Structures are given as C-alpha cells and as structure tokens.
Amino acid sequence: MSLKRKLKRTAQQNSQKEFSKKMGLFNKLSDFCLTCNKSFDKKDREMVMTWNVVVNRQKDEVRLYCPDCWNQAQKIIKEVKDGYANTKSNV
C-alpha cells in the first residue's frame, strides 16, 4: 500500500469517527429550549438553522437555545463586558 493511499485512508477513517461522534451528540439534543422550554422540531429546517446548540464535550452535554433566548443572553453578556471594561478604565 502506498503512503499516499494510506494517508488518504487514515484521513477518511478519522472523518468517519468524527461524524459518528457528532451524530451521537445529535441524539442527545433535547426537544425544547433550555431556558424558556419552547418546543423544538428536529425536522423543521428553519428551526434547525436558527436555533443555537452548545456542546460541552468534557461533560458530554448538549444544550439547545431558541433565537430569542440566545439573543437575550448575548445582549446580557455584552452589557456585562461593557460594564467591566468601563469599571476597569475608571480605576
């Protein structure tokens, strides 16, 4: 077996393993938003494309957030960061 073929085969096997891991995580995806409990339909393309998924591989957790809750969380994070930057610059 040539080195080029062996490298290609190894890369293909690694990508298959990675795909299997991701599909296993997809099965852990809940059917509702973690924050507001809004229902989530895995077969609805728009929902799949707009909702946010946070994966913690160390804890093997998959968390799902609707766009409204995600945007609200991002807004709060931005406000906290801005507030921290303002207090730090005033010191």
Legacy VTK file of the C-alpha trace (Angstrom):
# vtk DataFile Version 3.0
C-alpha trace
ASCII
DATASET POLYDATA
POINTS 91 float
0.000 0.000 0.000
1.427 3.361 -0.979
1.965 6.099 1.589
-0.418 8.431 -0.232
-3.190 5.840 -0.187
-2.539 5.034 3.474
-2.749 8.716 4.455
-5.976 9.138 2.498
-7.483 6.064 4.151
-6.478 7.256 7.641
-8.000 10.681 6.984
-11.217 9.059 5.781
-11.421 6.858 8.885
-10.844 9.858 11.166
-13.575 11.849 9.446
-15.976 8.917 9.819
-15.197 8.696 13.548
-15.756 12.444 13.962
-19.057 12.205 12.081
-20.182 9.340 14.311
-19.386 11.365 17.435
-21.378 14.324 16.149
-24.357 12.153 15.239
-24.265 10.643 18.721
-24.472 14.150 20.153
-27.402 14.951 17.850
-29.346 12.157 19.539
-28.769 13.891 22.886
-30.374 17.079 21.577
-33.463 17.938 23.589
-36.876 18.831 22.182
-37.135 22.231 23.866
-35.188 25.392 24.660
-33.207 25.036 27.872
-34.268 28.498 29.053
-37.890 29.056 28.026
-38.989 25.482 27.228
-40.191 26.462 23.739
-40.627 23.272 21.720
-38.069 22.345 19.061
-38.818 20.235 15.992
-35.708 18.474 14.701
-37.372 18.003 11.311
-38.127 21.718 10.798
-35.310 23.101 8.628
-35.822 26.701 9.763
-35.590 25.729 13.427
-32.500 23.631 12.814
-30.823 26.544 11.031
-31.775 29.282 13.528
-31.598 27.667 16.965
-28.248 27.508 18.782
-26.591 24.397 20.143
-23.848 24.495 22.770
-21.807 21.321 23.194
-19.622 20.579 26.199
-17.593 17.532 25.199
-15.916 17.178 28.594
-19.265 16.780 30.345
-20.890 15.158 27.284
-23.712 17.752 27.368
-25.729 19.249 24.539
-27.746 22.389 25.276
-30.313 23.935 22.964
-31.413 27.606 22.893
-34.100 29.321 20.820
-33.106 32.504 18.920
-34.928 34.792 21.401
-33.166 33.354 24.453
-29.830 33.253 22.624
-30.075 36.915 21.600
-31.077 37.916 25.129
-28.099 36.031 26.577
-25.731 37.645 24.060
-27.122 41.073 24.981
-26.546 40.418 28.698
-23.014 39.177 28.053
-22.248 42.305 26.025
-23.624 44.550 28.793
-21.525 42.754 31.411
-18.394 43.012 29.268
-19.029 46.702 28.582
-19.672 47.347 32.263
-16.495 45.510 33.230
-14.487 47.480 30.645
-15.943 50.759 31.948
-15.170 49.972 35.600
-11.671 48.858 34.689
-10.975 52.056 32.725
-12.228 54.219 35.630
-9.716 52.705 38.049
LINES 1 92
91 0 1 2 3 4 5 6 7 8 9 10 11 12 13 14 15 16 17 18 19 20 21 22 23 24 25 26 27 28 29 30 31 32 33 34 35 36 37 38 39 40 41 42 43 44 45 46 47 48 49 50 51 52 53 54 55 56 57 58 59 60 61 62 63 64 65 66 67 68 69 70 71 72 73 74 75 76 77 78 79 80 81 82 83 84 85 86 87 88 89 90
